[in-house]
């Protein structure tokens, strides 16, 4: 497997990345910064949807070593890369190969405190699909849609858990419509000048209370 070295934001730490894979982005950094800033419990269980080579989970784990983080990723080579990166960094993240659309069947406990995702931004059926399969899955709704992501967050959060999703500003109204089909609600929106194309929605269960 050919690999490149890339530096994690806010650190001098490098991880391995596939040469044609999705690069470390400002959006990924914005998401992890926001999750850290607004999660005040010392120990949490977290699930990353579409974890790729582990970038977001690694950034969280480096700052919050007591968090128990798991990533689910469809692409076998990225799961292997994430596991290799995790071992080299000496972290305790776990990564599993699987389809988030089927994760409800795999979930063996009462749910997670955190579920977070930087999903594909390009809507299914719009734009030209990248000829690179890995990049296409990362950028475009080839293997999952917004509805799939929200459904998985809904399944996997426990009653007092929080979901986090970063998404393009031009699809904010669509997210608001789709979330109405779930048991989730938006409890806050975050935007920043450093990442003007995106926003982060903080989600919770409609019937739950936020005890964080």
C-alpha positions as CSV (number, residue, x, y, z in Angstrom):
1,X,0.0,0.0,0.0
2,X,1.5,3.3,-1.1
3,X,1.2,6.0,1.6
4,X,2.0,9.7,2.1
5,X,2.8,11.5,5.4
6,X,0.4,14.3,6.4
7,X,0.5,16.5,9.5
8,X,-2.5,16.7,11.8
9,X,-3.7,20.2,12.5
10,X,-2.5,21.9,15.7
11,X,0.3,19.3,16.1
12,X,3.6,18.3,14.6
13,X,2.3,14.7,14.5
14,X,2.2,13.0,11.1
15,X,-0.1,10.1,10.0
16,X,-0.2,8.0,6.9
17,X,-2.6,8.8,4.1
18,X,-3.3,7.1,0.7
19,X,-1.8,9.2,-2.2
20,X,-5.3,9.6,-3.8
21,X,-7.3,9.7,-0.6
22,X,-9.3,12.6,0.9
23,X,-6.8,15.1,2.4
24,X,-6.9,16.6,5.9
25,X,-9.3,19.5,5.5
26,X,-10.2,22.7,7.4
27,X,-13.7,21.2,7.8
28,X,-12.3,18.2,9.7
29,X,-10.4,20.6,12.0
30,X,-13.4,22.8,12.5
31,X,-15.5,19.8,13.5
32,X,-13.0,18.4,16.1
33,X,-12.5,21.9,17.6
34,X,-16.2,22.4,18.0
35,X,-16.8,19.0,19.6
36,X,-13.9,19.5,22.0
37,X,-15.0,23.0,22.9
38,X,-18.6,22.0,23.7
39,X,-18.1,18.6,25.4
40,X,-17.3,19.0,29.0
41,X,-17.4,15.4,30.4
42,X,-14.0,13.8,31.0
43,X,-14.9,10.4,29.8
44,X,-17.3,9.7,26.9
45,X,-17.9,7.0,24.3
46,X,-17.9,8.3,20.7
47,X,-18.6,7.0,17.3
48,X,-17.3,8.5,14.0
49,X,-19.3,7.7,10.9
50,X,-17.1,7.3,7.8
51,X,-13.9,7.6,9.7
52,X,-11.5,7.2,6.7
53,X,-7.9,7.0,7.9
54,X,-8.9,8.2,11.4
55,X,-8.0,11.9,11.2
56,X,-10.9,13.4,13.2
57,X,-10.9,10.6,15.9
58,X,-7.1,11.0,16.3
59,X,-7.3,14.7,16.8
60,X,-10.0,14.2,19.5
61,X,-8.1,11.4,21.1
62,X,-4.9,13.4,21.4
63,X,-6.7,16.1,23.3
64,X,-9.1,13.8,25.2
65,X,-7.2,10.6,26.1
66,X,-10.0,9.3,28.4
67,X,-12.5,9.3,25.5
68,X,-13.3,5.9,24.1
69,X,-13.6,6.4,20.3
70,X,-14.7,4.1,17.6
71,X,-14.8,4.7,13.8
72,X,-16.9,2.8,11.3
73,X,-15.6,2.9,7.7
74,X,-16.8,1.2,4.5
75,X,-13.5,0.9,2.7
76,X,-11.3,-1.9,3.9
77,X,-8.0,-0.2,3.0
78,X,-8.9,2.9,5.0
79,X,-9.8,0.8,8.0
80,X,-6.4,-0.9,7.8
81,X,-4.7,2.4,7.5
82,X,-6.5,3.9,10.5
83,X,-5.6,0.9,12.6
84,X,-1.9,1.2,11.5
85,X,-2.0,5.0,12.3
86,X,-3.6,4.3,15.7
87,X,-0.9,1.9,16.6
88,X,1.9,4.2,15.6
89,X,0.4,7.1,17.6
90,X,-0.1,4.9,20.6
91,X,-3.8,5.8,20.9
92,X,-6.7,3.6,22.0
93,X,-9.2,4.3,19.1
94,X,-10.8,1.4,17.5
95,X,-11.9,1.1,13.9
96,X,-14.3,-1.4,12.2
97,X,-15.1,-2.1,8.6
98,X,-18.8,-1.8,8.0
99,X,-21.7,0.0,6.3
100,X,-23.2,2.7,8.5
101,X,-26.6,2.0,6.9
102,X,-26.5,-1.4,8.7
103,X,-24.8,-0.3,11.9
104,X,-28.0,-0.6,14.0
105,X,-27.7,-4.4,13.6
106,X,-24.0,-4.2,14.8
107,X,-24.7,-2.0,17.8
108,X,-24.4,-4.1,21.0
109,X,-25.0,-1.6,23.8
110,X,-27.2,1.3,24.8
111,X,-25.7,3.8,22.5
112,X,-23.0,6.5,22.4
113,X,-22.4,9.8,24.2
114,X,-21.2,11.3,20.9
115,X,-21.7,10.5,17.3
116,X,-19.9,12.7,14.8
117,X,-19.5,12.9,11.0
118,X,-18.0,14.8,8.2
119,X,-20.0,13.0,5.5
120,X,-20.0,13.4,1.7
121,X,-21.1,17.0,0.8
122,X,-22.1,16.5,-2.9
123,X,-25.7,15.4,-3.3
124,X,-26.5,12.2,-5.1
125,X,-27.2,12.8,-8.8
126,X,-25.4,16.2,-9.0
127,X,-22.0,16.9,-10.3
128,X,-19.5,14.5,-11.9
129,X,-18.5,11.5,-9.8
130,X,-14.8,11.2,-9.3
131,X,-13.1,8.4,-11.2
132,X,-11.2,7.6,-8.0
133,X,-13.5,5.3,-5.9
134,X,-12.1,6.3,-2.6
135,X,-12.3,10.0,-3.3
136,X,-15.8,9.6,-4.8
137,X,-17.1,7.9,-1.6
138,X,-15.6,10.6,0.6
139,X,-16.9,13.5,-1.4
140,X,-20.1,12.4,-3.0
141,X,-23.2,10.5,-1.9
142,X,-22.1,7.3,-3.6
143,X,-22.5,4.9,-0.7
144,X,-24.7,6.9,1.8
145,X,-26.9,10.0,1.8
146,X,-27.7,12.7,4.3
147,X,-30.8,10.6,5.3
148,X,-28.6,7.6,6.0
149,X,-26.2,9.7,8.2
150,X,-29.0,11.2,10.2
151,X,-30.7,7.8,10.6
152,X,-27.5,6.3,11.9
153,X,-26.9,9.2,14.4
154,X,-30.5,8.7,15.6
155,X,-30.0,4.9,16.0
156,X,-26.6,5.2,17.8
157,X,-27.1,8.0,20.3
158,X,-28.3,7.2,23.8
159,X,-31.1,9.4,25.2
160,X,-28.7,12.1,26.6
161,X,-26.2,11.9,23.8
162,X,-25.1,14.5,21.3
163,X,-24.7,14.2,17.5
164,X,-22.4,16.4,15.5
165,X,-22.4,16.8,11.7
166,X,-20.5,19.3,9.5
167,X,-22.2,20.1,6.2
168,X,-22.1,22.7,3.4
169,X,-24.1,25.9,4.0
170,X,-26.0,25.4,0.7
171,X,-27.6,22.3,2.1
172,X,-28.7,23.7,5.5
173,X,-32.4,23.8,4.6
174,X,-32.2,20.2,3.3
175,X,-30.7,19.1,6.6
176,X,-33.5,20.9,8.5
177,X,-36.1,19.0,6.4
178,X,-34.5,15.6,6.7
179,X,-34.0,15.8,10.5
180,X,-37.8,16.1,10.9
181,X,-38.0,12.5,9.7
182,X,-36.0,11.4,12.7
183,X,-36.2,11.5,16.5
184,X,-33.5,14.2,16.5
185,X,-33.6,18.0,16.7
186,X,-31.0,20.7,16.1
187,X,-30.0,22.3,19.4
188,X,-27.3,24.6,18.0
189,X,-25.6,25.7,14.8
190,X,-21.9,26.8,14.7
191,X,-20.2,28.7,11.9
192,X,-16.8,30.4,11.6
193,X,-15.0,32.7,9.2
194,X,-12.2,30.2,8.9
195,X,-14.5,27.7,7.4
196,X,-17.1,29.8,5.5
197,X,-18.5,27.0,3.3
198,X,-19.6,24.8,6.1
199,X,-21.7,24.8,9.3
200,X,-21.9,22.4,12.2
201,X,-25.2,21.2,13.6
202,X,-25.3,19.9,17.2
203,X,-28.1,17.3,17.5
204,X,-29.9,15.7,20.4
205,X,-32.9,13.4,20.9
206,X,-36.2,15.2,20.9
207,X,-37.4,13.5,24.0
208,X,-34.0,13.7,25.8
209,X,-32.6,16.3,28.1
210,X,-29.1,17.7,27.7
211,X,-27.3,16.9,30.9
212,X,-23.8,17.8,29.6
